[in-house]
Each structure stands twice: as C-alpha cells, then as structure tokens.
Amino acid sequence: MSVVITGIGVRSPLGCSVKEAMENIQKGTRCVAEIENLDTTGFTQKAAGEIRRKGKVVKTEPWVDRKAKFLDEAIGDLISEFGHTTKYTPGEIALNVGSGVDYVDIETLYKKREFEYPPGEDISAHYKSVKLINQIAAKYEIEGGTNIFTAACAASSQAIGTSYRMIKKGYRKAVITGGSDSMINYVNYIGFQHLGAMASGFEAPYACKPFDKNRNGTILGEGAIVLFLEHESKAAKKDILAQIIGYGTTMDAYAVTDPDPEATSLANAIEKALEDAAITPEMIDCVHLHGTATPKNAPSEYKALKQVFGSKTESLPVYSLKGQTGHLIGSCGALEMLSAIYSLEHQVVLPTVNFTEQDPEAPLYIIKDKPLEIKIKYLLKLNSSFGGENTALVLKRFVK
C-alpha cells in the first residue's frame, strides 16, 4: 500500500482554487506579467508570477507577509473543502512546509525608520516565519509537529518527500505538506537581481523559457500550495488524486548557485527514488523537470537523465511548468505537483510554455504546441536548488 494525495489547497499565479489552477494548466495560460505589488523602479526585470484570483492579481498592504497569509488560506481551503482531517486526531497530523527567508517590510522601514506592528498583529513587520507557521498550525489544530524546510528551490519537494516517508514508516497518520514562498518583496528581488539569474530582453509573458536555446534566466513568482497525504489504507478511493511511491534526495555541494555540471548527485537522487519505488528506469513514462530557464539548468538535467536512462533519454517526454508561472522558489515543487497530478489524471504530457527552439547541449524530448497523449503509469518529478540540493519523487497513477 502506498502514500496517497487526497486533497489540495492552492494560492498561486494559476489561481486560488484547484479548479481554476487545473484549468489554467490545461490551457497553458501565461501568468507572468509586470508586478503590481511592488514598485519595480530601478529593476531591469519588472515581471513576476503573482498570485491571481480569476485572472486578477491579489494585492496586499506592504506590511503583509504574503507567504504566511496565503499559507493560512491554502490550509484553510484544504481542510474545509476536502475535510479529511476529521478522520484523525490533532496529534496524528503533522505540518511539513517548504518556505523562504523571513519577510522584512522594507518599505515601511524606509519611510518611518522603524519596524511596525501590522494592525491587529502581535509581531513586528520584521516577520519571523517559524512563529507565523506555528501560529497557523495551532489555528488549525495540527498538533503532530511542524517542520519547516528552507532549502530554496528544493524546499517544498523535500517537505513532500519527508512527509511521504513519515507516513510510510508509521511516524504520522497524515501530513499537510507543500510550500509557501513569495519572491515579491525587495529583499528577494534585489538578491536575484544582483545574482544575474533573472531573464532579460524578452516581453513579460514570454520571458521564462525553459529548455529553450535562447533562454537567459528565470522569472520569480509566489504561491502557497498544500497537499494532504495519508496512507492508502485510510483513504477513500474516490478521493485519491495520485500515489507517491518513491523519494530520493542528495546534495552535491558543488557551488552556492551553480548546479554540478556533471549532474552526478542529481542522477543519484533519481536512482534512490527509483529504488525506493521498486521500479526500473524503463518503467518511467515521463519526467517533470525543474526547468528554471537558466542557462546551466537544462544541460545539467539532461546529463542526469542520461546517466540513469541512457539511450531512452532522447525519447522520454519531459515538461516544465515554470514558463507559465515563474519560479516560486520555496514552493515551486509543490505547485508543480499539480501539473504532475494533471498528467496522471488526463494521461498527457503538456507542452512546455515558451519553449520554441531546441538547445543542442540539452537534446531533451520537449513537447511543443499541443499535449502528447500517452499512457502514463509512473511519473518522475525533479527539483534542485542552490547549494546543490536535489530531490526526486516518483508518482504513480491511481486507477479508481
């Protein structure tokens, strides 16, 4: 028996409900546009994937920590719409989330020269993520422990993988897991601007170009996406969205920002996930890659796949969601689980938005223009982050 996904809560560029997000995944809606929640004067890149509801950007006051606000809302939706938590006592459910750095209200600090307490809050506008997330857990009576993962782009995938292991080994009956991060603030945006990691020279909706020969950087984003994980034996068949059957994680420590060009550690994470799932590489039907649209990402992922899948690599369909949404950093893996679930449910590999021209250094099988209809039983999901942290998750289609 496997660990299964039976609920979702979402706040993302794709929308603020599961239905809306899945519809935009299907349509390939470009959700990247000029930022509305931040004054981007002086920045060379002014676009991002902001949280949208019915196509409109959700705006907040500068003192609001968006990653905390939307995590609260996403968990609230998950509990109210799916209701699975009622099967368990508060102590049987854990909260494992990927997140980002503490939010700092730079705008108010600059204008008033002091940190302020937001209206009705008891903590300063120099937020502390741990305290806020623990408050959210208490609000929803999640008493089985709270674990926060801060491994940048791999954070939410590590949270999901760890949750899978906790349930598989019997440490907890169920886990609310995923990630919540917002790069739409001065600290994060200035950091990525100085890193030179953001795309330039392209119009906003087309700026993030995963795998494309002409890609030159990523686009930032934000979102809070949570999944309800429980053991298959406890789940109603009608509620099961997908099975998680394997997880592997490694760290190459090659460089602070660059992936290991040989991708040995990422390949090892894939091998560990396949071993955990008790399947062979030949059984994987498609791969949802990290696909950041940075110059070094695609060749690295290609080399990792080549080490594991050999000659099958060039015919193995791959996909990235980031062209649609931008890069959500600490919550990117959680959002991308929605597209993985979509692939399993609808038996398609979706076209990668903004991909037009093949990169000879990464001759991946990338779908263009329209979905590829194939039988998908096993799907591999990869994420990697600064510092060389790599994650691989194996998902299996659940036939009801």
C-alpha positions as CSV (number, residue, x, y, z in Angstrom):
1,M,0.0,0.0,0.0
2,S,1.3,3.5,-0.9
3,V,1.1,7.0,0.4
4,V,-1.6,8.9,-1.5
5,I,-2.6,12.6,-2.1
6,T,-6.2,13.2,-1.3
7,G,-6.5,17.0,-1.0
8,I,-5.1,20.2,-2.3
9,G,-5.2,23.9,-1.2
10,V,-3.8,26.5,-3.6
11,R,-2.9,30.1,-3.9
12,S,-0.8,30.7,-7.0
13,P,-0.4,32.5,-10.3
14,L,-2.6,29.8,-11.8
15,G,-5.4,30.7,-9.4
16,C,-6.8,30.4,-5.9
17,S,-8.7,27.1,-6.3
18,V,-7.9,23.7,-7.5
19,K,-10.4,24.0,-10.4
20,E,-9.0,27.4,-11.5
21,A,-5.4,26.2,-11.3
22,M,-6.1,23.0,-13.2
23,E,-8.0,24.9,-15.9
24,N,-5.0,27.2,-16.4
25,I,-2.6,24.3,-16.5
26,Q,-4.7,22.8,-19.2
27,K,-4.9,26.0,-21.2
28,G,-1.2,26.8,-20.9
29,T,-2.2,30.3,-19.6
30,R,0.7,32.6,-19.2
31,C,0.5,34.0,-15.7
32,V,3.7,36.2,-15.8
33,A,3.2,40.0,-16.1
34,E,4.5,43.2,-14.7
35,I,4.5,43.2,-10.9
36,E,1.5,45.0,-9.2
37,N,2.5,44.5,-5.5
38,L,5.9,46.1,-5.7
39,D,7.4,49.3,-7.0
40,T,9.9,48.0,-9.5
41,T,11.6,51.3,-10.4
42,G,15.3,50.7,-10.9
43,F,14.9,47.0,-11.6
44,T,15.8,45.7,-15.1
45,Q,13.3,42.9,-14.8
46,K,9.8,44.1,-13.7
47,A,7.8,40.9,-14.2
48,A,6.8,38.0,-11.9
49,G,4.2,35.4,-11.4
50,E,2.0,36.9,-8.7
51,I,-0.9,35.2,-7.0
52,R,-4.1,35.6,-9.0
53,R,-7.8,35.0,-8.4
54,K,-9.9,34.8,-11.6
55,G,-7.1,36.4,-13.5
56,K,-6.7,39.4,-11.2
57,V,-3.6,39.9,-9.1
58,V,-4.3,39.6,-5.3
59,K,-3.0,42.8,-3.7
60,T,-1.9,43.3,-0.1
61,E,-0.5,46.1,2.1
62,P,3.3,46.3,2.4
63,W,3.3,45.0,6.0
64,V,1.7,41.7,5.0
65,D,3.9,38.7,4.8
66,R,2.4,37.1,1.6
67,K,3.9,33.7,2.1
68,A,2.3,33.4,5.6
69,K,-1.0,34.9,4.6
70,F,-1.5,32.6,1.6
71,L,-0.3,29.5,3.5
72,D,-3.0,30.2,6.1
73,E,-5.6,30.5,3.3
74,A,-4.4,27.4,1.4
75,I,-4.6,25.2,4.5
76,G,-8.0,26.6,5.4
77,D,-9.3,25.7,1.9
78,L,-7.8,22.2,2.1
79,I,-9.4,21.5,5.4
80,S,-12.8,23.0,4.6
81,E,-13.1,21.7,1.0
82,F,-11.7,18.1,1.5
83,G,-12.5,17.5,5.2
84,H,-10.1,14.6,5.6
85,T,-8.6,15.9,8.8
86,T,-11.7,14.8,10.7
87,K,-10.6,11.2,10.4
88,Y,-7.6,11.9,12.6
89,T,-6.9,13.3,16.0
90,P,-4.8,16.5,16.0
91,G,-1.8,14.7,17.2
92,E,-1.9,12.3,14.3
93,I,-1.4,15.0,11.7
94,A,1.9,16.9,11.1
95,L,2.6,20.1,9.1
96,N,5.6,20.0,6.8
97,V,6.2,23.0,4.6
98,G,8.9,24.5,2.4
99,S,9.3,28.2,2.9
100,G,11.7,31.1,2.3
101,V,13.6,33.7,4.3
102,D,11.9,35.9,6.9
103,Y,9.9,38.8,5.4
104,V,11.1,42.3,6.0
105,D,8.8,45.2,5.4
106,I,11.5,47.4,3.8
107,E,9.0,50.0,2.5
108,T,7.7,50.9,5.9
109,L,11.1,50.8,7.5
110,Y,12.4,53.2,4.8
111,K,9.5,55.6,5.2
112,K,9.3,55.6,9.1
113,R,12.8,54.3,10.1
114,E,11.3,51.7,12.4
115,F,9.6,48.3,12.2
116,E,5.9,48.5,12.9
117,Y,3.3,46.1,14.2
118,P,0.8,45.4,11.5
119,P,-2.8,46.2,12.5
120,G,-4.1,43.5,14.9
121,E,-0.8,41.6,15.0
122,D,1.4,40.9,17.9
123,I,4.7,40.5,16.0
124,S,6.7,43.1,14.2
125,A,6.7,43.8,10.5
126,H,10.2,42.2,10.6
127,Y,8.5,38.8,10.5
128,K,9.7,35.5,11.9
129,S,8.5,32.7,9.7
130,V,8.8,30.0,12.3
131,K,6.4,31.8,14.7
132,L,3.9,32.6,12.0
133,I,3.8,29.0,10.7
134,N,3.5,27.6,14.2
135,Q,0.6,30.0,14.7
136,I,-1.1,28.6,11.6
137,A,-0.6,25.1,12.8
138,A,-2.2,26.0,16.2
139,K,-5.1,27.8,14.4
140,Y,-6.0,24.6,12.5
141,E,-5.2,22.3,15.5
142,I,-2.4,20.5,13.7
143,E,-0.6,19.0,16.7
144,G,1.6,16.2,15.3
145,G,4.6,18.5,14.8
146,T,5.7,21.3,12.5
147,N,8.7,21.0,10.3
148,I,9.9,23.9,8.1
149,F,12.2,23.3,5.1
150,T,14.3,26.2,3.8
151,A,16.3,24.5,1.0
152,A,15.4,27.2,-1.5
153,C,14.0,25.6,-4.8
154,A,14.0,22.1,-3.3
155,A,12.3,23.1,-0.1
156,S,8.7,22.1,-0.8
157,S,9.8,18.9,-2.6
158,Q,11.9,17.9,0.5
159,A,8.8,18.7,2.6
160,I,6.6,16.4,0.5
161,G,9.3,13.6,0.3
162,T,9.8,13.7,4.1
163,S,6.0,13.6,4.6
164,Y,5.8,10.6,2.4
165,R,8.5,8.9,4.5
166,M,6.9,9.8,7.8
167,I,3.6,8.1,6.7
168,K,5.2,5.2,5.1
169,K,7.3,4.4,8.2
170,G,4.3,5.0,10.5
171,Y,5.6,8.1,12.3
172,R,2.4,10.0,11.5
173,K,-1.0,9.0,10.2
174,A,-1.3,12.0,7.9
175,V,0.6,15.2,6.9
176,I,-0.4,18.5,5.4
177,T,2.6,19.4,3.3
178,G,3.8,21.6,0.4
179,G,5.3,25.0,0.4
180,S,4.7,28.7,0.6
181,D,7.0,31.4,-0.6
182,S,6.8,34.9,-2.1
183,M,9.6,36.5,-4.0
184,I,7.6,39.6,-4.5
185,N,9.4,41.7,-1.9
186,Y,12.5,43.9,-2.0
187,V,14.9,41.6,-0.2
188,N,14.4,38.6,-2.5
189,Y,14.0,40.7,-5.7
190,I,17.2,42.7,-5.1
191,G,19.0,39.5,-4.3
192,F,18.1,37.8,-7.6
193,Q,18.7,41.0,-9.5
194,H,22.3,41.1,-8.2
195,L,22.8,37.4,-8.9
196,G,22.0,38.0,-12.5
197,A,19.7,35.0,-12.5
198,M,16.6,36.7,-13.9
199,A,15.7,36.8,-17.6
200,S,16.2,39.9,-19.7
201,G,15.4,41.1,-23.2
202,F,12.0,39.3,-23.5
203,E,8.4,40.5,-23.1
204,A,7.0,39.6,-19.7
205,P,4.7,36.6,-20.6
206,Y,7.4,35.0,-22.7
207,A,10.5,35.8,-20.5
208,C,10.8,32.5,-18.8
209,K,11.8,30.0,-21.5
210,P,12.6,26.6,-20.0
211,F,15.0,24.5,-22.1
212,D,14.9,26.9,-25.0
213,K,18.2,27.6,-26.8
214,N,17.6,31.4,-26.2
215,R,16.8,31.2,-22.5
216,N,18.8,33.6,-20.4
217,G,17.3,33.4,-16.9
218,T,14.3,32.7,-14.8
219,I,11.3,34.8,-13.6
220,L,10.3,34.9,-10.0
221,G,6.9,34.0,-8.6
222,E,5.0,33.3,-5.4
223,G,2.4,30.8,-4.1
224,A,1.2,28.6,-1.3
225,I,0.3,25.1,-2.2
226,V,-0.5,22.3,0.3
227,L,-1.3,18.6,-0.2
228,F,-3.0,16.2,2.2
229,L,-1.0,13.0,2.4
230,E,-2.3,9.8,4.1
231,H,-1.8,6.1,3.8
232,E,-3.8,4.5,1.0
233,S,-5.4,2.1,3.5
234,K,-7.1,5.0,5.3
235,A,-8.2,6.9,2.1
236,A,-11.4,6.7,0.2
237,K,-10.7,5.6,-3.3
238,K,-12.8,8.4,-4.8
239,D,-10.6,11.0,-3.1
240,I,-7.2,9.7,-4.3
241,L,-5.5,12.0,-6.8
242,A,-2.2,10.2,-7.1
243,Q,0.2,7.9,-5.3
244,I,3.7,8.7,-4.1
245,I,5.8,5.6,-4.2
246,G,9.4,6.8,-4.2
247,Y,11.7,9.6,-2.9
248,G,15.3,10.4,-3.2
249,T,17.3,13.4,-2.1
250,T,21.0,14.2,-2.4
251,M,23.4,17.2,-2.1
252,D,26.4,17.8,-4.3
253,A,27.7,21.0,-2.6
254,Y,29.4,21.9,-5.9
255,A,28.8,25.6,-5.7
256,V,26.5,28.1,-3.9
257,T,24.5,28.9,-7.0
258,D,25.6,26.6,-9.9
259,P,24.5,23.0,-10.4
260,D,27.2,20.4,-10.7
261,P,27.8,20.3,-14.5
262,E,28.3,16.5,-14.4
263,A,24.9,16.1,-12.5
264,T,26.2,13.0,-10.7
265,S,24.4,13.9,-7.5
266,L,21.1,14.6,-9.2
267,A,21.3,11.3,-11.1
268,N,21.9,9.6,-7.7
269,A,18.7,11.2,-6.3
270,I,16.8,9.7,-9.3
271,E,18.3,6.3,-8.7
272,K,17.4,6.5,-5.0
273,A,13.8,7.4,-5.8
274,L,13.5,4.6,-8.3
275,E,15.0,2.1,-5.8
276,D,12.6,3.3,-3.1
277,A,9.7,2.8,-5.6
278,A,11.0,-0.6,-6.6
279,I,10.8,0.1,-10.3
280,T,13.3,0.3,-13.1
281,P,14.2,3.3,-15.2
282,E,12.4,1.7,-18.2
283,M,9.1,2.0,-16.3
284,I,9.1,5.8,-16.1
285,D,6.8,7.2,-18.7
286,C,7.6,11.0,-18.4
287,V,9.5,13.4,-16.3
288,H,8.5,16.8,-14.9
289,L,11.9,18.6,-14.7
290,H,12.9,21.5,-12.6
291,G,13.2,23.6,-15.8
292,T,14.2,27.0,-14.5
293,A,15.2,28.5,-17.9
294,T,18.6,29.5,-16.6
295,P,21.5,28.6,-19.0
296,K,23.1,25.9,-16.8
297,N,19.9,24.1,-15.7
298,A,18.9,22.3,-18.8
299,P,22.3,20.7,-19.7
300,S,22.6,19.6,-16.0
301,E,19.2,17.9,-16.0
302,Y,19.9,16.3,-19.4
303,K,23.1,14.8,-18.1
304,A,21.4,13.5,-15.0
305,L,18.7,11.8,-17.1
306,K,21.4,10.4,-19.5
307,Q,23.2,8.7,-16.6
308,V,20.0,7.0,-15.4
309,F,18.0,6.4,-18.6
310,G,20.8,6.0,-21.2
311,S,19.6,5.8,-24.8
312,K,16.0,6.2,-23.6
313,T,16.6,9.9,-22.6
314,E,16.0,11.4,-26.1
315,S,12.6,9.7,-26.3
316,L,11.5,10.3,-22.7
317,P,8.9,13.1,-22.7
318,V,9.8,16.0,-20.3
319,Y,8.0,19.1,-19.1
320,S,8.4,22.3,-17.0
321,L,5.6,24.4,-15.6
322,K,7.8,27.5,-14.9
323,G,7.2,29.2,-18.3
324,Q,3.6,29.7,-17.2
325,T,4.1,30.7,-13.6
326,G,7.6,31.9,-13.0
327,H,9.8,30.3,-10.3
328,L,8.2,30.1,-6.9
329,I,11.5,29.1,-5.2
330,G,10.5,27.6,-1.9
331,S,7.1,26.4,-3.2
332,C,7.9,25.6,-6.8
333,G,7.9,21.8,-6.3
334,A,4.5,21.9,-4.5
335,L,2.9,23.9,-7.3
336,E,4.4,21.5,-9.9
337,M,2.8,18.6,-8.2
338,L,-0.5,19.9,-9.5
339,S,0.8,19.6,-13.1
340,A,2.1,16.1,-12.3
341,I,-1.4,15.1,-11.0
342,Y,-2.9,16.6,-14.1
343,S,-0.6,14.5,-16.3
344,L,-1.5,11.3,-14.4
345,E,-5.2,12.0,-14.4
346,H,-5.5,13.1,-18.1
347,Q,-2.7,10.8,-19.5
348,V,-0.9,13.7,-21.3
349,V,2.5,15.3,-21.2
350,L,1.7,19.0,-21.5
351,P,3.7,21.4,-23.9
352,T,6.3,23.5,-22.1
353,V,5.1,27.1,-22.4
354,N,7.6,29.5,-24.2
355,F,9.8,26.6,-25.5
356,T,10.4,27.1,-29.2
357,E,14.0,26.2,-30.2
358,Q,15.9,23.1,-29.1
359,D,19.2,23.5,-27.3
360,P,21.9,21.2,-28.8
361,E,23.5,21.0,-25.4
362,A,20.3,19.6,-23.9
363,P,18.6,17.4,-26.5
364,L,15.6,16.6,-24.4
365,Y,12.2,15.4,-25.7
366,I,10.2,18.6,-25.0
367,I,6.6,18.7,-26.1
368,K,5.6,21.8,-28.1
369,D,2.3,23.3,-29.2
370,K,-0.2,20.6,-28.1
371,P,-0.3,17.9,-25.4
372,L,1.2,14.5,-26.1
373,E,-1.3,11.7,-25.3
374,I,0.5,8.7,-23.9
375,K,-0.1,6.1,-21.2
376,I,1.4,7.3,-18.0
377,K,1.6,4.9,-15.1
378,Y,4.8,6.2,-13.5
379,L,5.9,9.9,-13.5
380,L,9.2,11.3,-12.2
381,K,9.3,14.8,-10.6
382,L,12.7,16.6,-10.1
383,N,13.7,19.7,-8.3
384,S,17.1,21.2,-7.5
385,S,18.3,24.2,-5.6
386,F,21.2,26.5,-4.7
387,G,23.9,24.6,-2.8
388,G,23.3,21.5,-4.9
389,E,20.3,20.0,-3.1
390,N,18.4,17.6,-5.4
391,T,15.1,15.8,-5.0
392,A,13.3,13.2,-7.0
393,L,9.8,12.0,-6.4
394,V,8.1,9.0,-8.2
395,L,4.3,9.3,-8.6
396,K,2.0,6.5,-9.8
397,R,-1.4,6.8,-11.4
398,F,-4.2,5.6,-9.2
399,V,-6.9,3.8,-11.2
400,K,-10.3,4.2,-9.4
